[in-house]
């Protein structure tokens, strides 16, 4: 092919990546199927959740006429599996399963982190660090929790969570502590191996291939990010942010910007492992005390973390402080993150009522785009994404009051919305915009192909 043909081919390729129009689809589920999905597969083809009333696990399949089906933790009545996760293809689910075991004092049930194979409808327990707790986290006093799962990699190969550990000889004693744990290739990996101190650790998020893990090692829920080096997980960073936050004091009753450096929490990771997001703990909270508000109220924003540059920032949000003396002034308002995508989209909410009267209509949900640095209410984002006024504006008829999950690749979001007209809460799944070429893109593509055809004819004519 001549250099002219190469040039024409380049025009064709470049034109195919031109401006695109975005389309999105929203599917909602009214009662009794108004589930808040805990995890979504790619494109929301599948999802999982837990029915807290019946203590059963629920599988969502988008292609089914009856999209919600129940699957069991195991044959035991105590097979209730919370904290469910799902792989990108929807074939593997992480959770917990219980089995009977004899610890010398008769058979009891032990709960372990487990994988569920959707095709074979079977659970496989993943083991633990060897000791069980004295608590009874599930129904029935005989259940002993040995380990738990809190997330699964997109490829289904790695599960992250916690396992109980102690360095004494008696299982279940008061010295037992929780350790951040990775279940990988049949191994149970203690992320704090070598430590003999009592801790309350947990691994809560994992990248798509399982190589990046986020969690914490003690009760303060301050994050650590670990990275797989080919043979072990090593500490990659302990996320810390320096930012200006509003602070007040008795000496200075007017809010003043103060520079604060504080550790943060990473509770979600993007599929590519590049981005993390989570709450800011209390160190970076804006404190309002003695200024219109009594007693003290603090606002803790969400945070964004880049695992490649090891830098972070506060996620901006125009919150509303309730100064009416209602229930909002009695508690901290802390952001919760439900997911982060490969291109830096973060979704979250403020579960404590913000601004005005109490009730789910006042709970704020938001979406942040790191490419623009802009945060929007999720209601307004839905209106723009769906190309209409589907969720009203201002005092609209519908309000998204809970965001529960994002697919690992950012292709879908789930949550709950309230309809003022019907007085019903409904679950929803939003399939994110897929790239559809604009008409101008097709025109450029056609021109590129025409140039290639013309150049090819010239080349053939010269050879003949």
N, C-alpha and C positions, 0 to 999 in steps of 0.2 A: 504494500500500500504506500502511495506517495505521501509526502509531508502534507500535501493539500487535503488528502483524505483523512490524515490524522487530525488536521485542524477542524475539518468538518465534523468528525466524530466527537471532538472535544466540545464543539458548539452544541451538538446533540445532547451530550452528557450533562453539560452545564445547564442547558435549558430545562432538562428534566428535574433539576433541583431548584427551580425558580419558585416564586411565591405560591403558597398553597392556601386553599380555603379549608377551614376547619369544620368538621361535623362531629356531633356527639349525640348520644342516645341515653335517655333516662328511663329506667324501669322502676316502678314503685310497687309495694306490697302492703295492702291494708290489712287490718286485723282479720283473722287470727294469725296471719303470716307476716306480721310486721316485725320480722327479725332484724336485729342489728348484727350484720355479719362481722365476725371477728377477724377473718382473713379472706383474701381473694386470690384466685389464680390469675394468670395472665389473661387480660381481656374480660375478666369476670365470667369466664366460662363456668367456673365452679367457685363455691365459697363454703365456709363452715361457720357454725355458731353453736351456742349451747342454750338449750331450753332450761332455764334455771328453775322453772316450776316442776317439770317432770324429771329433771336431772338426766337428760338425754342429749346426745350430740346430733346436730342437724346438718345435713349436706345439701347445698344449693347447686342445682344444675340448670344453667340458663336455657339449654335446649329442650328441657322437659316441659310438658304441658302442666304438670304438677311439680314445680321446681324444688320443693322442700321434702326431703325424706330423712327419717331418723336412722342413725346407725349407733350401735351400742359400744360402750367402753369395753365390755366383755360380758360373760354370762352372769357375772355377779351383780347383785342389786346396787353394789357400791362402785360400779364402773363409771362413775361420773367423771368426765374429762373436761376440765376447764382449760383456758389459755391455749386454744387451738391455733395451729398454723397450717398452711397448705403450700405445696410446691407450685411452681409456675404452670406445670401441665395439669395440675389438679389430681394427679394420681397418688400422691402421698400426703398424709395428714399427720401432724405431730400433736401429741397431747399426753394423756396419762392413762395407764391401764393398771388394773389390780389383779393379783393372783394370790392364791392361798399358799402359805409357806409355814412350816413348823419351826418355831424358834426355840423349842425345848419346853415350852409351857402350853403346848397345844397349838393347833393351826390358827393363824391370824391372817389377815389380808394385808399385803404390802402394795403400795402404789409406787409405780416407777414411770419415768419418762418413757414414751413409746412412740412407735410409728404405726400408722394404720394404712394398709394397702387397700385402696378403693376397689381394685379389680377382684381381689381374692376375699375382701371383707374380713381381714384378719389383722390383729394387733401383734406387734413384736416389741417386747420390753427391751430397754436399752441399758439396763443395769444401773449401778450407783457406785459410790465410793465405799460401800460396805456396811453402812450403819443406817438405822432408821430412827425417826423422831418419836417422841412420846406424845405428840399431839394427834388429833384426829381431824384432819382437814376435810374429810368426806363424811357422808352419812354413816353412822355406825361407829361405836367406840373402839372396835377392834382393828380398824384400818390404820396402818402405819405408813407414813410417807417416806420413801427412801430417796426419791428423786422426782423432779418435775421438769416439764418442757415449757419454754416460753417463746420459741420461734424455730423455724426451719428454713434452710437455704432454698433458693429458688430451684436448684437442681435436685433437691431432696436428699442430698448426701450427708448433711450435717444438721444436727439438732442442738440447740443451746438451751440452757436452763440452770438448774441448781441441783446439788446433791448434798445429803447430810454426811458429816464427817466428824470424827473425834479421834484423839490420839490415846485414848484410854482403852481398856479391855472390855468394858461393859456396854453393849449396844443400847441406845436409847437413854443414856444417863443425861443429867442436866448439863454436862459438858459438851453435848452435841451442838455443832454449828452448821450453818449452811455455807456452801462454797459455790462460787461461779463455776459452771461446768460446761464442757463441750462433749457431745457424743459424736465421735468421728471414726469411721472405719472399724467399728466394733470396739473401740477404746473409749473409756470414760476419763476425760482429761480434766484434772483439777487446775484451774487457771491461777490458783494461788498456792501451788505445790511448794512445800517447804516451810510454809507458815504454820506456826503452832498456836497462834492467837485465835481466840473466839471471834467469829465474824458472822455477818449476815449478808453473804454475797449472792449475786445472781447474774447470769448472762441473759440479756433480754433481746438482743438483735443480732442478725448475722447477714453477711452479704450473700449474693446469689450463688457463689461457688464455695462458700464456707470459709474463705480465707481471712475475712475481717469480722471480728466479734466485738460487740459493745456490751458493757454491763457495769457492775460495781462490786466492790469487795468488802463493804462494811455498811453499817446501818445508816450512814449519812447519805447514801444513794448518790455519791459523787462518782462520775464515770471514769472508767478506764477503757481504752481501745486496744485490743490485741490483734496481732497480725501473724498468720502462719508463715513460718520461714522454710518450710519444706519438711521439717521434722518435729516442730513444736510451736506453740503459740507464745509469742514474746510481747511485752508491753510496747505498744507503738506510740501511745500518747496518753496523757491524763488531761483531758480538755479543760482549758482555763481561758476565761475571757476578761479583758479589761474594757470597761464601758462607762459612759456617763449616765448616772441614774439620779432620779429626783430623791432628795433626802431633806428631812426637816428635823429640827430639834427644838428644845425649849428656848435656847438662845436665839435660834433663827427660825421663827415659826412659819416663814414663807418657804415653799419648796425651792431648793437650790440644787443645781446640777453638781454632782460630786463624782469624781473618778473612783471607780471601785474595781478591784481585781478579784475574781472569784472562780472557783471550780464550777463546772456545770454537769448536767446529766445528758447522756445520749441514749435515748430510748428507741430510736428508729434508725435504720441504715438503708441507703439506696441499694438497689440490686448490684450495681457495679462497685459498691463499697466506698465510693468517693465521698458521699455526703452523709452526715448524721444530723439528727435534730432531736430536741427534747426540751424539758423544762430548765429553768435557770437556777433551781434551788432557791434559797432565800438570800444568798449573798449579793445578787444583782437586782434585788427587788427595789422598786420605788416605794418609799414609805411615806404615808400621809398621816400625820399625827399633830393635833393641835391646830390644824389649818382646815377649817370648815367641818372636819370629821372628828368625832369622838365616839368610841375609843379608837385606837390605832387601827389602820387598815393598810395593807401592803398589796402591791401588784407585782407579780413575778412573771415576766414575759417569757416566751419561748426563745430557744437559741438554735443557732445553725453552726455546724462544724464541718470543716473541710479536712478529710483525713490525709490528703496528699500534702497540703501546705501546713497542716496543723495550726490553722487559724480559725477563729470563730467570730460571731457577731450576734447581737440581739436581733430578733425578728420584730420589726416595727408593727405596732397595732394601736389604733386610736381608741383606746378603752374609755369607758365612762365610769367615773367614780360616783357612787351613790352617796349623797350627803343628806339623805332624808331621815337618817336615824333608824332605818330598817335593818333587816337581817344581814344585808350585805356588809355592813360596817363591822360586824362581829367576827369576821373570818378573813383569812388571806385569800386572795384571788390568784390562783396559780394556773398557768397555761399547761395544757396537755397536748402532746403531739401524737397524731394517729398514723402518720406515714410521711416518707420523703422519697422523691423520685430521682432517677438518674439525671434529669435536667434541672434539678434544684427546686421543684415544687414541694411545698410543705403544707400539710393540712393539720388543723388542730382546733381546740376549743378552750373555753374557760368554763369549767363545770360549776363554779359558784356563780350564782345569779349576778349579773352585772347591770347596774343602772335601772332604776324604776322598781316596780312591784315584783314580788317573788313569782316564780312560775317558769315553766320550761320555755315560754316565749321570750324570756329575757336572757337565756343562755346564748353566749356569742360563739359562733363558729367562723373560721377564717381560712384563707388560703394565701400562702406567701410564694412569690416567684423571685428566686434569687437572681435571675438574669436581669430583672428590672428593679429589684429592691422594693417592690410594692406589695403590700398586704391588702386584701379585699375581704369584705364579709363574704361568706360562702353563698348567701342569698344573691348578692349582686353578681358574683362569679357565675352562678347558674343562669341568671338572666342573660348575661352576655354570651355564655357558652351555648345555650340553647337557642339563641337568636330571637328572643321574645321576652314577654313579661310573665313567664311561667310561674315565677315565685313572687310576683308582685314587686313593688318598690316602696320604700318607706314603710308605712303601715299596710303591708301587703297581706294577702290571704294565706300565704304559706311561709313557713320559717324553718330552716334547717337548724335544729337545736343539738344535734349530736353527729359527729363524724367518727366512725369506728375503725375503718381500715382503708389501706391503699394497696393495690397489687404491687408486687415487688418491682415491676418494671414501670410503674406509674400509669398503667393503661386503664385503670378503673378505680373508683372510689365508692365506698358505701357509708350509709349513715341513716339518720332518722329525721323526718320533718313533721311539723304539726300544721294541720289545715284548719284555719279559723272558721271556715264555712261548714265543714263537716264535724268539727271538734274531734278529729281522729289523728292519731300518730301513725305514720306509715314508714316502713323501711324503704330504702331505695338503693339502687346500684346505678352509678353514672359511668358509662363507657366513655372514656376520654376521646378527644378529637382525633380522628385518623386523617392523615395527610391526603387530600384530594386535589389534584392539579387544577389550577385556575385555567380558564379558557386561553389566557395568554400563554400559559405554559404549553398547552397542546399546540398552539400556533408556532412557538419557538421550536418545539420538538419536530413538528412537521417540516419547518424550514431546514433544520439540521439534517433530517433524513433526505430531503430533496437535494441538498448540497452534496451529500455523500453519493447519491445516485448519479448526479451530474458528473462529479469527479470520476466516478467509476467508468462511466461511458467514455470520457475523454481518454482515460488510461487504456481502455480496451482498443479504442480507435488508433492510438499511437502504436500499439503492439501489432495490429493487423496489417 
